[in-house]
């Protein structure tokens, strides 16, 4: 498993989940003998290697890891010719025994092929690696067509065409369906708008990455035929409609950055969502029961959520918006929540009764009709709180602190801005609040007068 890291350049910053996904697709874990899922087994392997300093975390605030140079040399030595990493200007030739091949790019590079020594039919891995410092600036091209490349891969398991600049709009050929052993496919950051239905023939596919800079618009209607798929990534795409029956894929996790509501928010019900999600256009939800059907409360792998209304209509049905947001109650595992443009007069009960016990970040923006803030001081792990453009707030009192003698005990950053009607912060009874506060910002609150809580000015 460690040898696989020889495919990365030295000092390469990788995410834990990316390496785990590679291990899973190569079936290194032999997880059939375990009662746990393959992902859990790989997590344990990674943590064991981390505890033994095989991997290091340069910055604890960033979820990236590196391998020590000496251990990288060891991995390369042990891997021998099986693992080969090509970089621009390299004179070393690919060997016939090579099974795992990576290409390192720093800027816009040209890959001229494998050479005559490489037995491409026996390759199991073909991946492209970015230079981390220029991740958003690079792409790559090659002299052979994508169809010719696919024809060389008879037994390929892992294929990454990420940032391949010649993969344009509708150019994914039918030959993609011939890669019958493929388990991981990465087509991220290409110009593809729609995928060929032939991709649904890849019966062994476990991982499909389709992240893009708002290029991808449509998914194949028969994507549910990929019954072994366990991870689908759709970050920053323009996909507005999910294919039917995805919920029938037993172990599938979907990672998507945003979901735009036209009139069918119920599409979210089937999806086992992971990571972060922004739900936009909530003013388009006609029936509040449709929001309940989205079943956010059971999305236990969703850790960050944004709920967004666009305020472009003349009239606002406050009662309907209150019902909609009430029915969008997230899982108690949620750590980050942002609410934008909400038009109700009160915040939902699940925010008032502190159901989101694990929350560390909360942002309330443009909720202009709400007149009372929730008792946020009772959230034990809340570190960041930003409140902006709540025009209905005139006074903040002890309810905001939860009427607790030790409120906001983890809060480090507190920001109020553009609170045009806010006049006073009643804080005489507040004692022992904000023990960890590092930053307080109050801007564009023209009517605010009187005292601030003792701790925030001490």
C-alpha positions in Angstrom: 0.0 0.0 0.0 2.8 2.3 0.8 4.5 1.7 -2.5 1.5 3.3 -4.2 2.7 6.6 -2.9 5.7 6.3 -5.2 3.3 7.6 -7.9 3.3 11.0 -6.1 6.2 13.4 -6.5 8.2 14.4 -3.4 6.5 16.9 -1.1 3.2 16.2 -2.9 0.3 17.3 -0.7 -2.5 14.8 -0.9 -5.8 14.4 0.8 -6.4 11.5 3.0 -9.6 10.6 1.2 -7.9 10.6 -2.2 -5.3 8.0 -1.1 -8.0 5.9 0.6 -10.0 5.8 -2.6 -7.0 4.6 -4.5 -6.4 1.8 -2.0 -10.1 0.8 -2.2 -10.1 0.6 -6.0 -6.9 -1.5 -6.0 -8.5 -3.8 -3.4 -5.4 -3.6 -1.2 -7.4 -4.2 1.9 -9.0 -7.6 1.2 -11.9 -6.2 3.1 -14.1 -9.2 2.4 -12.8 -10.8 5.6 -13.9 -7.8 7.7 -17.3 -7.0 8.9 -16.4 -3.3 8.4 -16.8 -1.5 5.1 -13.7 -1.1 2.8 -13.7 2.6 3.5 -13.5 2.1 7.3 -10.7 -0.5 6.9 -8.7 1.8 4.7 -9.2 4.6 7.2 -7.7 2.4 9.9 -4.7 1.6 7.7 -4.1 5.2 7.0 -4.4 6.2 10.7 -1.9 3.4 11.6 0.6 4.7 9.0 0.1 8.3 10.3 0.7 7.2 13.9 4.0 5.7 12.8 5.0 8.9 11.0 4.9 7.4 7.5 2.6 10.3 6.7 2.9 13.8 8.1 0.5 16.7 8.4 2.4 20.0 7.8 -0.5 22.2 9.0 -3.1 20.8 11.4 -5.6 23.4 10.1 -5.4 21.9 6.6 -6.5 18.4 5.8 -3.5 17.5 3.6 -0.6 15.2 4.2 2.9 14.6 2.8 5.3 11.7 2.9 8.8 12.2 4.3 11.5 12.3 1.6 13.3 9.2 2.9 10.1 7.2 3.1 9.2 8.4 -0.4 12.6 7.0 -1.6 11.9 3.8 0.2 8.5 3.5 -1.4 10.0 4.1 -4.8 12.7 1.5 -4.2 10.4 -1.2 -3.0 8.0 -0.5 -5.8 10.7 -1.0 -8.4 9.6 -0.8 -12.0 6.0 -1.6 -11.1 5.3 2.0 -10.2 6.5 4.6 -12.6 6.2 8.4 -12.4 6.9 10.4 -15.6 7.7 14.1 -15.5 8.6 16.7 -18.1 12.2 16.2 -19.5 12.6 12.8 -17.9 15.0 10.5 -19.8 14.2 7.3 -17.9 12.0 5.0 -20.0 8.9 3.2 -18.9 9.6 -0.5 -18.3 7.7 -3.4 -19.6 6.9 -4.5 -16.0 5.3 -1.2 -15.2 1.7 -1.6 -14.0 1.0 1.8 -12.3 1.8 4.9 -14.2 1.5 8.6 -13.2 2.2 11.8 -15.1 3.3 14.9 -13.2 2.4 18.3 -14.6 3.4 21.7 -13.4 2.0 24.0 -16.1 0.4 23.3 -19.4 2.4 20.2 -20.5 2.5 17.9 -23.4 2.6 14.1 -22.9 4.1 12.4 -26.0 3.2 8.9 -25.1 4.5 5.8 -23.3 7.3 4.8 -25.7 7.9 1.4 -27.1 9.0 -0.4 -23.9 5.8 0.1 -22.0 3.3 -2.7 -22.2 0.2 -0.5 -22.0 -2.2 -3.4 -22.2 -1.0 -4.5 -18.8 -1.3 -1.1 -17.1 -3.6 -1.0 -14.1 -3.2 2.7 -13.2 -2.9 5.9 -15.2 -3.2 9.1 -13.2 -2.2 12.7 -13.7 -0.8 14.7 -10.8 -0.8 18.4 -10.3 1.9 20.6 -8.9 0.1 21.8 -5.8 1.2 25.4 -6.0 -0.3 25.9 -9.5 -3.4 23.6 -9.2 -5.7 26.0 -10.9 -3.3 27.0 -13.7 -2.4 23.8 -15.4 -3.7 21.4 -18.0 -2.2 18.8 -20.3 -2.5 17.5 -23.8 -1.1 14.5 -25.6 -0.4 13.5 -29.2 -2.7 10.5 -29.4 -6.5 10.7 -29.5 -8.6 9.8 -26.5 -10.0 6.9 -28.5 -6.4 5.6 -29.2 -5.5 6.0 -25.5 -8.6 3.9 -24.4 -7.7 1.2 -27.0 -4.3 0.8 -25.3 -5.9 0.1 -21.9 -7.2 -3.5 -21.8 -7.0 -4.0 -18.1 -6.9 -0.5 -16.6 -8.4 -0.2 -13.1 -7.8 3.5 -12.3 -7.9 6.1 -15.0 -7.6 9.9 -14.3 -8.0 12.2 -17.3 -8.4 15.2 -15.0 -7.6 18.6 -16.7 -7.0 16.9 -20.0 -7.6 19.9 -22.2 -8.4 18.0 -25.4 -11.4 16.3 -23.8 -14.0 18.7 -25.2 -17.8 18.9 -24.8 -19.0 15.7 -26.5 -15.7 13.9 -27.2 -15.9 11.0 -24.7 -15.9 8.2 -27.3 -18.0 5.0 -27.3 -14.8 3.0 -26.5 -15.1 4.1 -22.9 -17.6 1.2 -22.6 -14.8 -1.3 -23.4 -12.8 -0.6 -20.3 -14.6 -3.4 -18.5 -12.2 -3.7 -15.6 -12.3 0.0 -14.8 -13.0 0.8 -11.1 -12.1 4.5 -10.8 -12.7 7.2 -13.5 -11.8 10.9 -13.0 -13.0 13.3 -15.7 -12.8 16.4 -13.5 -12.0 19.8 -14.9 -12.5 18.9 -18.5 -14.9 20.7 -20.9 -17.3 17.7 -21.2 -21.0 18.9 -21.0 -22.7 15.5 -21.3 -21.5 12.0 -20.7 -21.9 9.1 -23.2 -24.5 6.5 -22.1 -21.7 3.9 -22.8 -20.2 4.8 -19.4 -23.1 2.9 -17.9 -21.5 -0.3 -19.2 -18.7 -0.1 -16.7 -20.1 -2.6 -14.3 -17.1 -2.7 -12.0 -16.9 1.1 -11.5 -16.6 2.1 -7.9 -15.6 5.8 -8.1 -16.7 8.4 -10.7 -15.3 12.0 -10.4 -17.0 14.6 -12.6 -16.0 17.8 -10.8 -15.8 20.7 -13.2 -15.8 24.5 -13.5 -19.5 24.6 -14.4 -19.1 22.7 -17.7 -20.9 19.4 -17.0 -24.7 19.9 -17.5 -26.2 16.5 -17.8 -25.7 12.9 -16.5 -26.6 9.7 -18.2 -30.2 8.6 -17.5 -29.1 5.0 -16.8 -26.4 5.8 -14.3 -28.2 3.6 -11.8 -26.9 0.6 -13.8 -23.5 1.2 -12.2 -24.6 -1.0 -9.2 -21.1 -1.1 -7.7 -20.6 2.6 -7.6 -19.8 3.8 -4.1 -18.7 7.4 -4.8 -20.0 10.1 -7.2 -18.4 13.5 -7.2 -20.2 16.5 -8.8 -18.5 19.6 -7.4 -19.0 22.9 -9.2 -21.1 21.4 -12.0 -24.2 22.8 -13.8 -26.1 19.6 -13.4 -29.7 20.5 -12.4 -31.4 17.1 -12.5 -30.2 13.9 -11.0 -30.8 10.6 -12.9 -33.6 8.5 -11.5 -33.1 5.4 -9.2 -29.7 6.4 -7.9 -31.0 5.6 -4.5 -31.2 1.9 -5.6 -27.3 1.8 -5.6 -26.8 0.4 -2.2 -23.5 1.9 -1.0 -23.4 5.1 -3.1 -22.2 8.4 -1.6 -22.8 11.5 -3.6 -20.5 14.6 -3.1 -22.0 17.7 -4.8 -21.4 21.4 -4.0 -24.8 22.7 -4.9 -28.3 21.8 -5.8 -30.6 24.3 -7.6 -34.2 24.0 -6.8 -36.6 24.4 -9.7 -39.6 22.6 -8.3 -38.3 19.1 -7.4 -36.3 19.3 -4.2 -37.5 15.7 -3.5 -34.6 14.5 -5.8 -32.4 14.8 -2.8 -34.3 12.1 -0.9 -32.6 9.2 -2.7 -29.1 10.6 -2.4 -26.7 9.6 0.4 -24.9 13.0 0.5 -21.5 13.5 1.9 -19.4 16.6 2.7 -20.9 20.0 2.0 -24.0 21.1 0.0 -25.5 24.4 -0.9 -29.3 24.3 -1.7 -30.1 27.3 -3.8 -33.4 28.7 -5.1 -35.5 27.6 -2.1 -38.1 30.3 -3.0 -39.1 27.9 -5.8 -40.3 25.2 -3.4 -44.1 25.2 -3.9 -45.1 22.8 -1.2 -43.3 22.7 2.1 -43.9 18.9 2.3 -41.6 18.6 -0.6 -38.8 20.0 1.6 -39.6 17.3 4.1 -39.3 14.7 1.4 -35.7 15.8 0.9 -35.0 14.0 4.1 -32.0 16.1 5.2 -32.3 14.9 8.8 -31.0 11.5 7.7 -28.1 12.7 5.7 -25.7 11.9 8.5 -22.5 12.2 6.3 -23.4 15.8 5.4 -21.3 18.1 7.6 -21.7 21.5 5.9 -25.0 23.0 4.6 -26.1 26.2 3.0 -29.8 27.1 2.6 -30.3 30.0 0.2 -33.3 32.0 -1.0 -33.0 34.5 -3.8 -34.9 37.7 -2.9 -36.0 38.8 -6.3 -39.7 38.5 -5.9 -42.0 41.4 -4.9 -44.0 39.4 -2.3 -42.8 37.0 0.3 -44.9 34.2 1.8 -43.3 34.2 5.3 -45.4 31.3 6.6 -44.5 29.1 3.6 -40.8 29.9 4.1 -41.1 29.1 7.8 -42.6 25.7 6.9 -40.0 25.0 4.3 -37.0 25.7 6.6 -38.6 23.7 9.4 -38.8 20.7 7.1 -35.2 21.1 6.1 -33.9 20.1 9.5 -30.4 18.7 9.0 -28.7 15.8 10.8 -27.3 16.4 14.3 -23.8 15.7 12.8 -23.8 19.0 10.9 -20.9 21.2 11.7 -21.3 24.2 9.5 -24.6 26.0 8.6 -25.3 29.1 6.5 -28.7 30.6 5.9 -29.1 33.3 3.2 -32.1 35.4 2.3 -34.6 33.5 4.5 -37.9 35.4 4.5 -39.6 33.9 7.6 -40.4 35.8 10.7 -38.9 33.3 13.1 -36.0 30.8 12.9 -36.8 27.1 12.8 -37.4 25.2 16.0 -34.3 23.0 15.3 -32.2 26.1 15.6 -34.1 27.4 18.6 -33.8 24.2 20.6 -30.1 23.7 19.8 -30.6 20.4 18.0 -27.4 21.0 16.1 -25.2 20.2 19.0 -22.0 19.7 17.0 -22.1 22.9 15.1 -18.8 24.9 14.9 -19.8 27.6 12.4 -23.0 29.5 11.8 -23.7 32.3 9.3 -27.0 34.1 9.2 -27.3 36.6 6.3 -30.3 38.6 4.9 -32.9 37.0 7.2 -34.5 40.5 7.3 -37.9 39.6 8.9 -36.6 37.6 11.9 -37.0 39.6 15.1 -35.3 37.3 17.6 -32.0 35.4 17.6 -31.9 31.8 18.7 -30.2 30.9 22.0 -26.9 30.3 20.2 -24.8 30.7 23.4 -25.8 27.1 24.4 -24.0 25.5 21.4 -20.9 24.0 23.2 -18.6 23.8 20.1 -19.6 26.9 18.2 -16.4 28.8 17.2 -17.5 31.1 14.4 -20.7 33.2 14.4 -21.5 35.7 11.7 -24.8 37.7 11.7 -25.4 40.1 8.8 -28.4 42.1 7.4 -31.0 41.0 10.0 -33.1 44.2 9.7 -35.7 42.9 12.1 -33.4 42.8 15.1 -33.8 45.8 17.4 -32.5 44.3 20.6 -30.3 41.3 21.6 -30.9 40.1 25.2 -30.2 37.2 27.4 -32.1 34.8 25.2 -29.3 35.0 22.7 -26.9 33.7 25.4 -29.4 31.0 26.4 -29.7 32.8 29.8 -26.7 30.8 30.8 -23.9 32.0 33.1 -21.3 30.4 30.8 -22.5 30.9 27.2 -20.5 30.8 24.0 -17.8 28.8 25.8 -16.0 27.9 22.5 -16.7 31.0 20.4 -13.6 32.5 18.9 -15.0 34.8 16.2 -18.2 37.0 16.4 -19.2 39.3 13.6 -22.2 41.6 13.3 -22.6 43.8 10.2 -25.3 45.9 8.5 -27.8 45.6 11.3 -29.6 48.8 10.5 -32.3 48.6 13.2 -30.2 47.1 16.0 -30.3 49.5 19.0 -29.1 47.7 22.1 -27.3 44.7 23.5 -28.8 44.0 26.9 -25.9 42.3 28.7 -26.2 43.3 32.3 -27.1 39.8 33.4 -24.4 38.2 31.1 -21.5 36.9 33.2 -18.8 34.6 32.1 -19.7 34.6 28.4 -17.2 34.4 25.6 -14.2 32.9 27.5 -12.4 32.0 24.2 -13.3 35.0 22.1 -10.5 36.3 19.9 -12.2 38.5 17.4 -15.2 40.8 17.7 -16.4 42.8 14.7 -19.4 45.2 14.7 -19.7 47.2 11.5 -22.5 49.3 9.9 -24.8 49.1 12.9 -25.7 52.9 13.0 -28.3 52.7 15.9 -26.4 50.6 18.3 -25.7 52.3 21.7 -25.0 51.3 25.2 -22.7 48.7 26.8 -21.2 45.6 25.4 -20.8 42.4 27.4 -17.9 42.7 29.8 -15.8 39.9 28.3 -15.8 41.3 24.8 -14.3 44.7 25.8 -11.9 43.4 28.5 
